[in-house]
Amino acid sequence: MWFKQTIPLFLLFLVGCSSASDSPEPAPVSTKESNLMPSSDSQPNDWWQPKPGLTWQWQIGNDDIDTSIEADVYDIDLYVDQAIIDELHVKGRKVICYISVGSWEDWRPDKDQFPAEVLGKDYDGWPGEKWLDIRRIDLLAPIMLARLDLCKAKGFDAIEPDNMEIYTNDTGFPLTYEDQLKFALWLADEAHKRGLAIGQKNASDQVSQLVDVYDFAITEDYFYYNEAESMLPYIQAGKPVFAAEYTDLPGDFDAFCQRSKQLNFSTILKQRDLDAWLKTCE
């Protein structure tokens, strides 16, 4: 990921890897009210199915969440106080639960539950983190499912699975594209079983195989790196792309916003530590 660099039944999802449409034209923006309601134009599901056009705020850097910011969707950490989630819901916000699925973090309350054999190399640039061996779903499942259960119990509407983009990193494990895809499909299945939506985090090379399964996408610096169009299949499928650019890169945010409007993305500018500060596209 850019921010922190980010079972047999579900294997049926691996059949058929449809490519994105040749047309780059984004879907029309829906009204805010309909965007916040579950979709009714596909098979009925128990989880939130957001539509393009929603505004969002992303604050992971600390627990002092600024709930006064006008945004349809908040993306915050799993371990924030329950009162924050409840307050956001009272205000009509949808709330995404941030968890890291591809790295071990030494400040988490469940850090001692990870077997040593799944801990890989240090996550370069992020002290206290190590990569995980995502091939070992048998060992990671009890931990990750407990986190999903807690997201559900606290009333979150969706999951942000950070660091799901992992196989191209120097993890210490011989991870493959197929390992990452298998893990991603398993996560989506388990989130949906709990009535939670889930977003694809970066991992643009797997869009064609995940867009029909995941409910939205979250990107980092995709305008800066000229990768934004890779996420267009989500817009074309009637699903939002929540895009973040960062202040520590020299991109032209106004230009990014112009392109974002053309693509119908929901784009914000953030500081790398993901505190409360943000700038929105005007």
PLY file of the C-alpha trace (Angstrom):
ply
format ascii 1.0
element vertex 282
property float x
property float y
property float z
element edge 279
property int vertex1
property int vertex2
end_header
0.00 0.00 0.00
1.04 3.61 -0.35
-0.10 4.77 3.12
1.86 2.08 4.97
4.38 1.27 2.29
-1.20 -0.75 2.35
-12.05 -23.12 2.11
-12.52 -24.43 -1.14
-15.97 -22.88 -1.83
-14.62 -19.42 -2.46
-12.20 -20.75 -5.07
-15.20 -20.77 -7.39
-14.67 -17.02 -7.66
-11.43 -17.68 -9.51
-13.37 -18.80 -12.59
-13.74 -16.06 -15.19
-11.54 -13.00 -15.11
-13.51 -10.40 -17.06
-11.60 -7.36 -18.28
-12.61 -3.75 -17.81
-14.78 -2.04 -20.38
-13.00 -0.29 -23.23
-15.02 2.81 -22.50
-13.53 5.13 -19.85
-16.83 6.93 -19.32
-17.82 6.90 -15.62
-21.28 6.11 -14.35
-23.53 9.05 -13.47
-23.51 10.31 -9.89
-26.47 9.22 -7.79
-28.06 11.39 -5.14
-26.52 11.37 -1.68
-29.63 9.78 -0.20
-29.66 6.83 -2.58
-25.89 6.44 -2.24
-26.21 5.77 1.45
-28.93 3.17 1.05
-28.42 -0.48 0.11
-28.59 -1.25 -3.59
-31.79 -2.83 -4.89
-30.82 -3.38 -8.54
-28.96 -6.66 -7.92
-29.55 -9.69 -5.75
-30.56 -8.61 -2.23
-27.68 -8.57 0.25
-27.57 -7.86 3.94
-24.63 -5.48 3.73
-24.20 -1.87 2.68
-23.78 -1.40 -1.07
-22.55 2.17 -1.64
-22.80 4.05 -4.92
-20.43 6.55 -6.56
-20.67 10.17 -5.47
-20.26 9.83 -1.71
-17.92 12.13 0.20
-15.52 10.59 2.70
-13.12 11.26 5.54
-10.20 9.00 6.45
-8.66 9.36 9.90
-6.42 6.59 11.18
-3.54 8.57 12.67
-4.94 8.90 16.20
-7.96 8.09 18.35
-9.11 11.71 18.65
-11.55 11.46 15.76
-12.98 14.75 14.53
-16.64 13.86 14.00
-17.58 17.39 12.91
-16.30 17.04 9.34
-19.06 16.91 6.74
-18.65 13.56 4.98
-21.04 10.78 4.07
-18.51 8.09 4.98
-15.86 7.89 7.71
-13.00 5.38 7.57
-11.56 4.90 11.09
-9.67 2.30 13.10
-11.30 -0.82 14.54
-10.19 0.05 18.07
-11.68 3.53 18.40
-14.12 4.09 21.25
-17.63 2.78 20.68
-19.04 6.24 21.37
-17.34 7.59 18.22
-18.98 5.00 15.98
-22.34 5.59 17.62
-22.04 9.36 17.22
-21.21 9.04 13.53
-24.21 6.81 12.98
-26.48 9.25 14.78
-25.22 11.87 12.32
-26.17 9.62 9.42
-22.63 8.61 8.47
-21.56 5.22 7.22
-18.46 3.96 9.03
-15.67 1.79 7.60
-13.57 -0.37 9.93
-9.83 -0.17 9.26
-7.79 -3.32 9.91
-4.43 -4.46 8.57
-4.78 -7.90 7.02
-1.26 -8.19 5.59
0.92 -6.95 8.42
1.49 -7.63 12.11
1.53 -4.51 14.31
3.20 -4.61 17.71
0.73 -2.15 19.30
-2.42 -4.19 18.66
-4.16 -5.97 21.57
-4.10 -9.29 19.67
-0.42 -9.10 18.71
0.53 -12.11 20.83
-1.95 -14.36 19.03
0.09 -14.43 15.80
2.23 -17.58 15.50
5.91 -16.83 14.88
5.85 -18.78 11.63
3.51 -16.26 9.96
5.70 -13.24 10.80
7.96 -12.17 7.96
10.40 -9.36 7.34
10.08 -5.93 8.90
7.76 -3.61 7.03
10.29 -1.12 5.71
9.53 2.41 6.84
6.97 1.43 9.45
8.59 0.53 12.80
6.80 -2.15 14.79
5.31 -3.90 11.75
6.13 -7.14 10.00
4.68 -8.71 6.88
2.39 -11.72 7.24
2.41 -15.04 5.42
-1.06 -14.78 3.90
-0.77 -18.30 2.52
-1.40 -19.55 6.06
-5.09 -18.76 6.21
-5.42 -21.70 8.61
-3.30 -19.83 11.16
-4.47 -16.31 10.39
-8.19 -17.11 10.27
-8.85 -17.14 14.05
-7.24 -13.71 14.40
-8.70 -12.07 11.33
-12.17 -13.48 11.91
-12.11 -12.21 15.49
-11.32 -8.76 14.12
-14.19 -8.97 11.65
-16.47 -10.11 14.47
-15.43 -7.07 16.51
-16.06 -4.76 13.54
-19.54 -6.24 13.31
-20.18 -6.08 17.07
-19.19 -2.40 17.19
-21.64 -1.58 14.41
-19.30 -0.75 11.55
-20.79 -0.87 8.06
-17.75 -2.01 6.09
-14.13 -3.18 6.17
-10.95 -1.57 4.87
-8.47 -4.49 4.56
-5.17 -2.65 4.54
-2.04 -4.27 3.09
-4.02 -6.76 1.03
-1.62 -5.72 -1.75
1.35 -7.75 -0.59
2.87 -10.25 -3.02
5.07 -7.68 -4.80
6.71 -6.62 -1.51
9.82 -8.06 0.13
7.89 -10.00 2.77
10.28 -12.87 3.41
7.78 -15.31 1.90
7.45 -16.53 -1.72
3.98 -15.04 -2.11
2.30 -15.09 -5.51
-0.48 -13.30 -7.32
-2.67 -16.36 -6.71
-1.91 -16.30 -2.97
-3.02 -12.68 -2.77
-6.16 -13.32 -4.79
-7.13 -16.33 -2.70
-6.68 -14.32 0.50
-8.67 -11.39 -0.90
-11.59 -13.60 -1.89
-11.58 -15.30 1.49
-11.68 -11.92 3.26
-14.60 -10.74 1.13
-16.54 -13.91 1.78
-16.04 -13.67 5.53
-16.94 -9.97 5.63
-20.15 -10.59 3.70
-21.07 -13.50 5.97
-21.11 -10.94 8.77
-23.21 -8.42 6.86
-20.25 -6.12 6.26
-19.29 -4.47 2.99
-15.61 -4.62 2.06
-13.39 -2.45 -0.12
-10.50 -3.40 -2.35
-7.40 -1.58 -1.09
-5.08 -0.67 -3.98
-3.99 -3.92 -5.76
-4.95 -2.54 -9.16
-3.76 -5.62 -11.06
-6.55 -7.67 -9.50
-9.46 -5.34 -10.22
-10.95 -7.53 -12.95
-11.14 -10.50 -10.58
-12.37 -8.59 -7.52
-14.76 -5.94 -8.83
-17.73 -8.32 -8.88
-16.99 -9.43 -5.32
-15.85 -6.30 -3.49
-18.23 -3.41 -2.78
-15.98 -0.37 -3.32
-12.31 0.52 -3.73
-9.85 2.63 -1.76
-6.75 3.98 -3.46
-3.65 5.91 -2.41
-1.73 8.21 -4.73
-3.32 6.66 -7.81
-3.59 10.01 -9.56
0.03 10.82 -8.78
1.16 7.48 -10.19
-1.23 7.62 -13.17
-3.07 4.49 -12.05
-6.52 5.98 -11.44
-8.09 4.60 -14.60
-7.29 1.06 -13.44
-10.10 1.42 -10.90
-12.74 2.54 -13.41
-14.39 -0.93 -13.47
-15.71 -0.12 -9.98
-17.40 3.04 -11.21
-18.74 1.20 -14.25
-20.17 -1.42 -11.88
-21.94 1.30 -9.86
-19.48 1.09 -6.96
-17.51 4.02 -5.51
-13.78 4.63 -5.58
-12.58 6.45 -2.46
-9.27 8.01 -3.55
-6.65 9.68 -1.37
-3.63 11.68 -2.47
-0.91 12.73 -0.01
0.71 16.08 0.73
4.25 14.64 0.83
4.24 14.07 -2.94
4.55 16.97 -5.40
1.42 16.35 -7.40
-1.00 19.03 -8.57
-4.08 18.30 -6.47
-6.25 20.70 -8.48
-5.40 18.76 -11.64
-6.06 15.49 -9.82
-9.46 16.83 -8.80
-10.37 17.71 -12.35
-9.58 14.19 -13.47
-11.37 12.78 -10.41
-14.56 14.59 -11.39
-14.31 13.16 -14.90
-13.92 9.65 -13.49
-16.58 10.17 -10.78
-14.15 9.25 -7.99
-14.44 10.54 -4.41
-11.03 12.16 -3.91
-9.41 13.85 -0.92
-5.96 15.17 -0.03
-4.49 13.87 3.24
-1.32 14.11 5.27
0.61 10.84 5.41
-0.15 10.23 9.09
-3.89 10.32 8.32
-4.85 12.75 11.06
-8.09 14.73 10.85
-6.85 17.29 8.30
-8.11 16.94 4.74
-8.73 18.92 1.60
-11.61 18.03 -0.68
-12.09 18.60 -4.38
-14.08 21.79 -4.89
0 1
1 2
2 3
3 4
6 7
7 8
8 9
9 10
10 11
11 12
12 13
13 14
14 15
15 16
16 17
17 18
18 19
19 20
20 21
21 22
22 23
23 24
24 25
25 26
26 27
27 28
28 29
29 30
30 31
31 32
32 33
33 34
34 35
35 36
36 37
37 38
38 39
39 40
40 41
41 42
42 43
43 44
44 45
45 46
46 47
47 48
48 49
49 50
50 51
51 52
52 53
53 54
54 55
55 56
56 57
57 58
58 59
59 60
60 61
61 62
62 63
63 64
64 65
65 66
66 67
67 68
68 69
69 70
70 71
71 72
72 73
73 74
74 75
75 76
76 77
77 78
78 79
79 80
80 81
81 82
82 83
83 84
84 85
85 86
86 87
87 88
88 89
89 90
90 91
91 92
92 93
93 94
94 95
95 96
96 97
97 98
98 99
99 100
100 101
101 102
102 103
103 104
104 105
105 106
106 107
107 108
108 109
109 110
110 111
111 112
112 113
113 114
114 115
115 116
116 117
117 118
118 119
119 120
120 121
121 122
122 123
123 124
124 125
125 126
126 127
127 128
128 129
129 130
130 131
131 132
132 133
133 134
134 135
135 136
136 137
137 138
138 139
139 140
140 141
141 142
142 143
143 144
144 145
145 146
146 147
147 148
148 149
149 150
150 151
151 152
152 153
153 154
154 155
155 156
156 157
157 158
158 159
159 160
160 161
161 162
162 163
163 164
164 165
165 166
166 167
167 168
168 169
169 170
170 171
171 172
172 173
173 174
174 175
175 176
176 177
177 178
178 179
179 180
180 181
181 182
182 183
183 184
184 185
185 186
186 187
187 188
188 189
189 190
190 191
191 192
192 193
193 194
194 195
195 196
196 197
197 198
198 199
199 200
200 201
201 202
202 203
203 204
204 205
205 206
206 207
207 208
208 209
209 210
210 211
211 212
212 213
213 214
214 215
215 216
216 217
217 218
218 219
219 220
220 221
221 222
222 223
223 224
224 225
225 226
226 227
227 228
228 229
229 230
230 231
231 232
232 233
233 234
234 235
235 236
236 237
237 238
238 239
239 240
240 241
241 242
242 243
243 244
244 245
245 246
246 247
247 248
248 249
249 250
250 251
251 252
252 253
253 254
254 255
255 256
256 257
257 258
258 259
259 260
260 261
261 262
262 263
263 264
264 265
265 266
266 267
267 268
268 269
269 270
270 271
271 272
272 273
273 274
274 275
275 276
276 277
277 278
278 279
279 280
280 281
